[in-house]
Structure formats: structure tokens, C-alpha cells
């Protein structure tokens, strides 16, 4: 499907974004989502004069649905897909879920390579110590299957500039809830996400 056709389909659900894409240089990138059969993640990057902006959509051959705002947008895609998460898909789903809700402000991290650190860390012993403390506490997403077929998940993530550890409840249908959250390291040396 051509980019112009995709933008035309977007105009039916998000006319302002589609007009912005039409009037400015835009890159569309389709990303395979391993737990969806029909939908792909569509990343639209629009290069405005002062800075690029991004839009996210779920794209199938017949539908375009907006993403990036609320959990209900992802749940709508899950419903259409008749999602039944398997244990090996839960980690990818948790990443996808948080990157596509609330503007991606909560970032799931599994290792130091997942973190965008400030550039000047080496110049400050305090920043370097915070970075090292955080790196020791970051861990891979841990998934435990529950007797009812749902999942209990433990993950580390960054919200604002704090490293958190969270326990999540994830159903087979993808409904996700943070059941516990605690700060592991506050004010780690990462850029603040607006």
C-alpha cells in the first residue's frame, strides 16, 4: 500500500494529522507486532520546520486505528484481533502497551542499553554513581503464568527521571494494570520526557 493511500485512510479518523502529513515531509514505517495477526504498528514521523512530530496507528488491510493515547485504544485493537497472549509474547506486549499509551512516558527497560543516558555523565561523579546504581537494579521483564491463564509480570521502567520496579497484571486479552509500583532510584541521569 502506497504512503498516499495510507494517509488518505488516516484522514478518515484523524483529519488534522493527515493534513499535517500531506503538507510536510512525512516518513511512514510499518512495524510487525508479533502478537497480532492482522495489525502492524504504523509510525508516522512528520518533519515540521521547527521539529519532527510522531503519530502512531494500528494498521491492517482494512482498518486504521489511532494509538498513543489511552489503553482503550490498544484494547480496541486487541478485541478486533481476538488477542490471546501466550507466555512468550507477554514481554513484547508490555513494551508495546506502555510505548503506545500516555505518550510513551513510561518506558520499560530490561538493561542499560535500553536507557538513553545524559551525555555528560562522565563529567560528574554524582551522575556516574546514580547511573551505576540504576544499572545494577534494571532487570529483564519476568513473566509468571497464573492458574487462570493470565500473567503476573515484574518489570523495571523509567517514568519522568525515576527508575521504577512494577508488578503488573496482564490478562490473556491484553488488559494491563499496574498493581504495585516502587521507586528504585530517583532522579537518574536521563533526559526528562515531556
C-alpha positions in Angstrom: 0.0 0.0 0.0 1.4 3.4 -1.0 2.0 6.1 1.6 -0.6 8.4 -0.1 -3.2 5.7 0.3 -2.4 5.2 4.0 -2.6 8.9 4.6 -5.9 9.0 2.9 -7.1 6.2 5.2 -5.8 8.2 8.2 -7.8 11.2 7.1 -11.0 9.4 7.8 -10.1 9.0 11.6 -7.6 11.8 12.1 -8.1 14.6 9.5 -5.8 17.1 11.2 -2.9 14.7 11.4 -3.5 13.6 7.8 -3.4 17.2 6.6 -0.2 17.8 8.6 1.3 14.7 6.9 0.2 15.9 3.4 1.7 19.4 3.9 5.1 18.3 5.3 7.7 15.7 4.6 6.5 12.5 6.2 8.0 9.1 6.7 5.7 6.1 7.3 7.2 3.0 8.8 5.3 -0.3 9.3 6.5 -2.5 12.2 5.4 -6.1 12.6 3.8 -6.7 16.0 4.5 -10.4 16.9 1.3 -11.0 18.9 -1.1 -9.5 16.3 -2.1 -11.5 13.2 -3.6 -8.6 11.1 -2.4 -5.3 12.5 1.0 -3.7 12.2 2.2 -0.7 14.1 2.4 2.4 11.8 4.8 5.1 12.9 4.3 8.4 11.1 7.1 10.9 11.5 6.3 14.4 10.2 9.2 16.8 9.8 7.8 20.2 10.7 10.1 23.2 10.2 10.9 23.5 13.9 10.9 19.8 15.0 9.6 16.4 14.0 6.4 15.0 15.5 5.2 11.4 15.6 1.8 9.8 15.2 1.1 6.1 16.0 -1.6 3.9 14.4 -2.6 0.3 14.3 -2.8 -0.6 10.6 -4.4 -3.6 8.9 -5.5 -4.1 5.3 -9.0 -2.8 6.1 -8.6 -0.6 9.2 -6.5 2.2 10.7 -6.9 2.9 14.5 -5.2 5.6 16.5 -2.6 4.7 19.2 -0.6 6.7 21.6 -3.2 7.9 24.0 -5.2 5.5 26.1 -5.2 1.9 27.0 -8.7 1.6 25.5 -7.2 2.3 22.0 -5.0 -0.8 22.4 -7.8 -2.8 23.9 -9.9 -2.0 20.8 -7.2 -3.5 18.6 -6.9 -6.5 20.9 -10.7 -7.1 20.6 -10.6 -7.0 16.8 -7.6 -9.3 16.8 -9.3 -11.6 19.4 -5.9 -11.5 21.2 -4.9 -14.5 23.3 -1.4 -13.7 24.7 1.0 -16.6 25.1 3.6 -16.5 27.8 6.5 -15.8 25.3 4.6 -12.8 23.9 3.9 -11.0 27.2 7.3 -9.2 27.4 6.9 -7.8 23.9 3.3 -6.9 24.7 4.2 -5.0 27.8 6.8 -2.9 25.9 4.2 -2.2 23.1 1.5 -1.3 25.6 3.5 1.3 27.5 5.1 2.8 24.4 1.6 3.3 22.9 -0.2 4.7 26.0 0.2 8.1 27.7 2.6 9.3 25.0 5.2 6.6 25.9 6.1 8.4 29.1 6.6 5.1 31.0 9.4 3.3 29.3 10.0 -0.4 30.1 13.8 -1.1 30.3 15.5 -4.5 30.6 19.1 -3.5 30.5 21.4 -0.4 30.4 21.3 -0.5 26.6 17.6 0.3 26.7 18.2 3.6 28.5 19.1 6.9 26.8 21.6 8.4 29.3 22.5 12.0 29.5 25.7 12.8 27.5 27.6 14.5 30.3 27.6 11.6 32.9 31.3 11.1 32.8 31.9 14.7 34.0 30.1 14.2 37.3 30.9 11.7 40.0 27.3 12.0 41.3 25.7 11.3 37.9 28.0 8.4 37.3 27.2 6.9 40.7 23.4 7.3 40.0 23.9 5.6 36.6 25.8 2.7 38.2 23.2 2.3 40.9 20.4 2.2 38.4 22.2 -0.3 36.0 22.5 -2.8 38.9 18.8 -2.7 39.5 17.5 -2.9 35.9 16.3 -6.4 35.1 14.5 -8.3 32.2 10.8 -8.5 32.2 9.8 -11.5 34.3 6.5 -13.3 33.4 4.7 -15.8 35.6 1.7 -17.7 34.3 -1.2 -17.8 36.7 -3.6 -20.7 37.1 -6.4 -18.8 35.3 -4.3 -18.3 32.2 -3.4 -14.7 32.9 0.0 -13.4 33.9 1.8 -11.6 36.7 4.7 -9.5 35.4 7.6 -7.8 37.1 9.4 -5.1 35.1 11.6 -2.1 35.5 10.8 1.1 33.9 11.6 4.8 33.7 8.9 7.4 34.5 10.0 11.0 34.4 13.5 10.5 35.7 12.8 7.8 38.2 13.7 4.1 37.8 10.7 2.0 39.0 10.0 -1.6 39.6 6.4 -2.6 38.9 4.2 -5.6 39.3 1.7 -5.8 36.5 -1.4 -7.9 36.0 -1.8 -8.8 32.3 -4.7 -10.8 31.0 -4.6 -13.1 28.0 -6.7 -10.5 26.2 -4.1 -7.9 26.9 -5.7 -5.8 29.7 -2.9 -4.4 31.7 -2.9 -2.9 35.2 0.0 -1.8 37.4 -0.8 -3.5 40.7 2.4 -2.3 42.6 5.0 0.3 41.9 8.0 1.4 43.8 10.9 3.8 43.1 14.3 2.1 42.9 16.4 5.1 42.1 15.1 8.7 41.9 16.4 11.3 39.5 18.6 9.1 37.4 20.7 10.8 34.7 18.3 10.6 31.7 16.5 13.3 29.7 13.1 14.3 31.0 10.3 13.2 28.7 7.5 15.8 28.2 
